Amino acid sequence: MQRDTQVFELIGKELERQRSGIELIASENFTSLQSIQAMGSVLTNKYAEGYPGHRYYAGCEIVDQVEQLAIDRLKQIFDIEYANVQPHSGAQANAAVHLALLQPGDKILGLDLSMGGHLTHGSPVNYSGRLYDAHFYGVKKETGYVDYEQMEAQAQKIQPKVIICGASAYSRDWDYKRIREIADSIGALVMADIAHPAGLIAKKLLNDPFDYCHIVTSTTHKTLRGPRGGVIMMRRDFENPFGQKDNKGNLKLMSSLLNLAVFPGIQGGPLEHVIAGKAVAFGEILTDEYTQYAKQMQANAQYLAKLLVNKDYNIISGGTDNHLVLIDLRNKNISGKKAEQALVKAEITCNKNMVPFDDKSAFVTSGVRLGVPAITSRGFVEKDMEFIVDSFDKIITHSEDESVIASVKSEVNNYMKNFPLYPELG
Ligand SMILES: *Cc1c(COP(=O)(O)O)cnc(C)c1O
């Protein structure tokens, strides 16, 4: 067969783009070459509907071991009893949990999308807002922290079956104990979506959701630095899953409901090549090197926030506990959209983002979200945050000045030469 030069040329260009710029999109990262190699392997050829030891296809002896390795390593990372590594993405993991727990029309309570929540937590444009009766809590206007009083009041009033915590653009830790108490007071279940901060939770740098939340979902490609995908997890048995007080052995019951919800509920054959990539990434997370990485992410984010505040940037909640900051740009007289466009020209990639109580639409927005997982993987430490903030500030304050943008771009390109990415790829 003829080599497909068209596609591989584009992949080469994308590698060059990733190498030369500063990647600040909070949900992105650089997965290891060995994880990428596992994904680009012959495992993609194998059909394996079902679970290890119980497949609907022959010839699964080896992929069974691959998937079991991913499961065992994930269990070790979070000290948990149940893990499903098959969801194709974070959204699929959430859809499977919803399918397992809810009937169409059931009530759910999640963080409002415009306050940092995720589409799959009940947005009207997502299946979760169309199939279920979705209600929301927000953050406090004065502090930018989750408004637990509002969560409690909403829970009492609405009586949701599931309370969803977790976010895509929230820089603070969560009070899982409080959320569980609210849920217990109305007999609801708690689902924590740790798609963003999972890597920090894995290394105990943030509160542990597993003791309080019945079910935890995550992506594997954000702070966990694995392949694009999702997982569903539970630590321990819990009582009273559907209000049946005498229902013991619920972990087992819930495990099988969740497994059935992933397959055959919402997916067909698992992506065993991606699961192999997950297994590789999970193995890396168990090393001291990754522990160091997670600590550095948190230190970088905190220093980044401090430097931004020093330059009079308005950070929602005033700082960060995790790997990201959300900046309200209204005092700088530039929209999130304009800021994003100008920054991208200088090869500083980040995304526009609504801020809580935003007066602009989701297409324009008043803010940008900056995250450090990717640049920390490139080797950035605290002092490199100074270069980022100086460059960022030059662009924000000269967003229409093409010569400033061009000079920042060349400084960025030069700077990144000191942080090789996938040098093995030539
Ligand atoms: C990123 C994210 C997801 C979805 O992940 P995909 O893999 O893009 O489907 C779900 N929940 C939260 C909170 C996220 O940030």
The ligand as an SDF file (V2000), in Angstrom:
LIG
                    3D

 15 15  0  0  0  0  0  0  0  0999 V2000
  -13.3420   17.3280   30.0760 C   0  0  0  0  0  0  0  0  0  0  0  0
  -14.4840   17.0300   30.9420 C   0  0  0  0  0  0  0  0  0  0  0  0
  -15.3760   15.9960   30.6350 C   0  0  0  0  0  0  0  0  0  0  0  0
  -15.4870   15.3140   29.2950 C   0  0  0  0  0  0  0  0  0  0  0  0
  -14.4280   14.7630   28.7600 O   0  0  0  0  0  0  0  0  0  0  0  0
  -14.4080   14.3220   27.2110 P   0  0  0  0  0  0  0  0  0  0  0  0
  -13.3530   13.2820   27.2270 O   0  0  0  0  0  0  0  0  0  0  0  0
  -14.0850   15.5310   26.4350 O   0  0  0  0  0  0  0  0  0  0  0  0
  -15.7310   13.7600   26.8630 O   0  0  0  0  0  0  0  0  0  0  0  0
  -16.3490   15.6590   31.5640 C   0  0  0  0  0  0  0  0  0  0  0  0
  -16.4490   16.3330   32.7210 N   0  0  0  0  0  0  0  0  0  0  0  0
  -15.6340   17.3570   33.0370 C   0  0  0  0  0  0  0  0  0  0  0  0
  -15.8160   18.0480   34.3440 C   0  0  0  0  0  0  0  0  0  0  0  0
  -14.6290   17.7410   32.1550 C   0  0  0  0  0  0  0  0  0  0  0  0
  -13.8580   18.7800   32.4520 O   0  0  0  0  0  0  0  0  0  0  0  0
  1  2  1  0
  2  3  1  0
  2 14  2  0
  3  4  1  0
  3 10  2  0
  4  5  1  0
  5  6  1  0
  6  7  2  0
  6  8  1  0
  6  9  1  0
 10 11  1  0
 11 12  2  0
 12 13  1  0
 12 14  1  0
 14 15  1  0
M  END
$$$$
